């Protein structure tokens, strides 16, 4: 039996899912391993003993983080003590750089190996984060194909492991053609703040589309860790589980982020919109240097799906961009589906969690025989 202890640190719903898959693989590869961490219901279900759940961690944006700094500081101190007192053998931060990069620094200073899974988007922010990754990690396992070369240029020890979505979602499993029922999928996000800011606009865009496309039904994807009360005033739209919408939608109106890659893997054409606190956006404009916000566009290296930011996210603009994707087999629809297939091909092969677990095993320090 192993007496090894690994700490998995996830701070948002997608990280919780990836952490759960990794926990499953770690238990298979290292029988008896003790798993601790920060995460949500998925990681808890895989036997990870949580010090805090997503309710304490799922804060987005500069302005929002400022209000929660005292709580986050207390939690960070608690985790730092835990890593040392429990003699953790390996720290695995999962994305969430604002919390996890300082945690990685603390671990390295205390002789704890660090494998960072799902790299902070240093290519979008600032080279200083890349320098921190090079200094404070033993290995970074990246899930986007262009990250490996870019991080290595900054001296980061890196391995591309493929995207973990490939382990949960088969590519193009549901044929979509003009004969299918007309269903619009709305994906407003996994955080309450995102839903509050985006859902009303997305729903109004859906209603504009329904007025022009007879028979269109609107399905809103519910995040598993949000209560139904977060989705009020649906006005005739149906609230369903995310996987159900992925399987049934002909077109999606969605926030940016990982969900765009899920839609690409499912072959669902989309329009992307994103809106954050005005102060957050003002600061981000000075720090972020990318041509696109949608991950599908970043992976493709070009604008394969329409995207709207901040004040651009209006019902009319979003509906106008989505309309040709709904109607028949238009050139816009054919072109986007072909581009999304290219994106899916670039995400690697299934088995990301197994590859990360293998690297974790290699990084575990040798134990002297008892």
N, C-alpha and C positions, 0 to 999 in steps of 0.2 A: 504493500500500500504506500502511496505517495503522501508525504507530509508537506508538499509544496503549496504555497499560497500565492494567488494571483489576484490583483485588483484591477477591475474593469471600470473605467470612468466614462459614462455616457451622460449627455446633458439634454437630449431632445429625443422625440419619438423615433426618428429614423436610427439614431445611435442605439436606442434601446433594442430595436429589432436586430441590428447588426451585432450588438453585444450578446444577444440571446443565441444567435447562430454560432458565434465564436465560443460561448460557454459550452454549448452542446458538443462541439468538436474537441474542446480542451478536456472535457470529462471522458470522451472516448479515447483520446490519445494519452492522457495522464490519469489513470484510475486513482481515485481518492484525492484528487486535487481539491483544495479549498478555494472557493471563489467568493470574493467580496466585491463591492462596487457601489457605484451611483448609477441609477437607471430607472426603469419603469416595470410595468407588469410582465412584459415578455422576459426580461432578464430574471425577475423573481421566479417566474414559472420554470426557468431552467436551473433553479437552485442557487442563484447568486444571492448572497446575504447583503441586502442593501443598507447603506448608511443613510441615504436620503433618496427620495423619489423625484420624479420629473416635476411635480408641483413646485418644488423648491428650486428647480434648476432651469425650467423652460422660460427664460427671459430673453427677449430679443431686442436689439437696437441700443444705441448709446444712451438715449434719454431714459429708456426703461431700466437699463442696468444701473444707472446712477441711483435710482430710487431703491434698488435692492442690494446695494453695495454692503451695508452692514450684515445682512443675512448671508450673503455669499462669502464675506470675509470670515464670519464665524464658521461656516461650513468648511472653508478651505483650511482653517486652522485645525479643525477636528480631523479632516482627512489626513493632513500631514502628520499629526500625532499617531493616527491609526497605522499608517504605513510603517512607521518605525517601531511602535510598540508591538504590533502583531508580526513583525519580522517578515513583511511581504517580500516575496522573491522576485516578482516582476510586476511592473505597472504597465497597463495597456490603456492609454488615453484613446478615446474614440471621438475624433473631430472636436467640436466645442472648444475652440482655442483660447477664448478669454479666460476660462477656468483651468483648462488642462495644460496649457503651456507653462504657467507658473508651477503647477503640480509636477510636471516633468522635471523642471529645474530642481525642485526640492528633492525628488527621488534620486536624481543623479548625484546631488551633493551628499546624499546619505548612502551611496553605493548600491542603489537599487537599479537594475537594468530597466530600460524603457523601450517598449515597442509602441510606436504611435500608429494607430490604425485609422485610415481615412484622414489624409493630411489636411491641416488647415490650409485654406486657399491663399497661400503666400503669393502665388502668381497674380492674384487679384489685389492684394493689399500692399505689402511693403517687404523689401528684402530683409529687413531686420528680423522678421519672423522666420525666414529661411535660416538666418544665422543662428537663431535660437534652436531651431530643429537640429541643425548640425551639431551644436554644442550639447544639447540636452537629451538626445535620443541615441539609442544603439541601432535602431532600424525604423524606417518609416514605410509602412505598407500602403501604397496608393491604389486608388480604384478608378482613376481616370487616366486614359492612355498617355496624354501629353504631360502628365505631372512628373513621371519618372526622369525623363531627360532634363527637364527644367530644374528639378530639385538637385539633381546630381551636379549641375553646373554651379550650384551654391555649396557644394561639399556635403550634401545630405546623403547618408547611406539609405538607399531606396530600393524597393522592389514593387513592381506592378503585379497585383494579385488577381486582377479582374474585378468586375463589379459584383457585390453581393446580391444585387437584385436578380442576377441570372440564376441564383439558386432558388428563388421564390416564384419566378414568373416565366412561363414558357413563351417563347417569341411567337407572336402572331397566331395564337391558338384559336382565335375566333374570327372566321371570315367576315369581312364587312363589305357590303355592296349596296347598290341602290335599292335592292328589294328588302333590306332589313328595316325593322321598325326605326323610325327617326327618334333617337335618344341623344339628348345633350347632357354631357357629364360636367358638373361643376365641382372643382377641387379648390376650396378656399384656404386650405392650409391645416396644419396640425396643432397650431397654437391658438389660444383664445383671441389673442391680439390680432392675428392674421384674419381669422374668421370675422371678427368685428369690423375690420377695415375693408375687407374685400367682398364678403358675401353679398351685401346689399347691391353693390355695383354689378357683380356677376349675375345676380338674379334679374336685375333690370335689363341687362343685356340679353339674358335668356328670354325674357318676356317680349323684347323687341323682335327676337328671332322667331318666337312662336307666332307672332302676329303676321309674319311673312312666310312661314313654312307650316302649312296645315298639318296637323297630326304630330307635331313635335312635342315630346315629353321631356321634362327636366328632372334630372336626378342629381342630388347633392351628396357628395362623398363625406361621410362622417369619420372624423379621426377617432380611433379606438379609445384614447385617453381623455376625450372631451365629452361632457354630458350633453344630452339632447337639448337642454335649455340653452346651450351656446348657439343653437340654430333656430332662432325665433323668426316669425314672420316669413315663412317660406312661400306663402302666397300660391299654393297649388303645386309647388315642386315637391318631390318625394325625397326624404332623407333615407339613405341606404348605406351599407358598408362599402368601404373604398374598393375592395376587390370586385364587388358586384358591378360597380360603375365601370371599372376598368374593362370588364368582360362585355358590357352591353353598350357603351357609348359609341356613337358614330363620330362625334366631335367632342372635344373638351375645351372648356374655359378654365384655366388653371393658374395658380400662383407659380412662381419660379421655384427651382429647387429639385430635389430628387424625384418628385412626382413626375417631372417632365421626362425623365429617363424611363420610369415605369410605363408611361404612356407610349414612349417610343418603342419599347419592347413589346407592347400590346398592339402596336400598329395603329394607334388612335391619333388622327390629326388634331392639332391644338392651337389655341391662342393663349399667350402668356401675359399676365398682368401682375404688377407688384407695387405695393404702396406701404411705406413705413412712416413713423413719426417724422415730422418736418425737420426737427433738429437732427435726428439720426441721418436723414438723407443729406442734409447740408454738410455734415461732417464727412459722410461717406464719399461724397463727390470730390472731396479734397484728398482722400486717401486711396480710393479704388481706381484702378487703371485697367479696365477690360472693355471690349467692344460690345459685349452682350451680357444680359443677366440670366438668360435661360441656359441651363446646363446642356440641353440638346444643341443649342447654337454654339456653345463653347467647345463641346466635343467635336462638332462638325467643322468648326473653324469658320463658319459663315452663318448668315441669318436664314435658317431653314424654316423657322416658325415665327409668326408675328409676335412682337413683344412690346408692352406698354409699361411705362414707369410713372409713378406719382400722379401728377395732374393729367397725364395722357390716358390714365385708366378711367375712361368714361363709358357708360353703357353703349352709346352710339358707336364709338370707335371700335370697341371690342366686338359688338354685333356685326359691324360692317366687315371686319376681318374674318369672322367666323362663317358668314353666310355662304361664300363660295365653297367652303369645305363641307357644308351640309347638303348642298344641292347637287344631286346626281354625281356623275363621275367627271367633274370639272378638271381642267388642266391644273388648277391650284391644288386640288385634292390629290391628284395622281403624283404631282411633283413632290408634295410634302411627304406622302407615304413612302416614296422611293428614298427620299433623304433620311427619313426616320429609320429605315432599314439599314442605311449606311452607318448611322449612329449606333444602332444596336450591334452591328458587326464589330465596331471598334471597342466595345466594352469588355472584350476578352472571352474567357470560357468559364463555365460554372465551376464552383469549388473554391471561392475566395476564402471562406471561413476555414476550410481545411488547410489551405496554404498558410494562412496567418497562424493557425494553431501549430503548424509545423515549425514556423519561425519562432514562436513562443517557446517551444520545447528546446530549441537550440540556444536560446538566450538564458534559460534558467541556469543559474550558477551551479557548478558541481558541488555536491555535498560530500564531506569527508565520511568514510564509513564509521558507523557507530561501534 
